[in-house]
Amino acid sequence: MSLDLTFRAGEATVFAAPGQTTDAMPEILIGRADGPVGHAFANMMAQSKGHTAMFAIRACNQMVRPATMIVPKVTLKDMANIDLFGGVVQSATADAVVDCLIEGILPRDQANDLCIISLVWIDPRCATDANLDKKDMYRTNYEATKLAIQRAMSNEPSVEELIANRHKIKHDMDDWS
């Protein structure tokens, strides 16, 4: 059975271990390669200075399916941050996508017809942190990516949940209300 996957969006936040700056906050779009997500995906092949898009690969010559593009939310200004993006974050994203296929969160029968865009956060302080825990960076990015994909595929949060929580939950960075 084929799902209508024209356009699905999801996000998640997984916080770092104490003392780390490795919070992960991917924003995910999933859709058919011949639809609006696929058009955006193709347009992302044109590079933008400081926001280099990369395919999610598990290792050289092992690009994941659905084809997944990762794009940094912040400008990457130095090789140290680019190495984290193209190493730890890329690996965690790729592993999360494959595990979503294995677990049935993403439909295997549509894996070659879909694409994913993942906007990812790398705290600029990570690259200069002498105590950076790359295992924690991998953990947060893996868990958040997997959760964001799951939420996208399940259309979460529901409209009902959003309405019910409208006056109960505020933004984590909300210090103005």
Summary of the structure (lengths in Angstrom):
residues: 177
radius of gyration: 16.4
end to end distance: 46.6
largest distance: 49.9
contacts: 538
relative contact order: 0.23
helix: 37%
strand: 16%
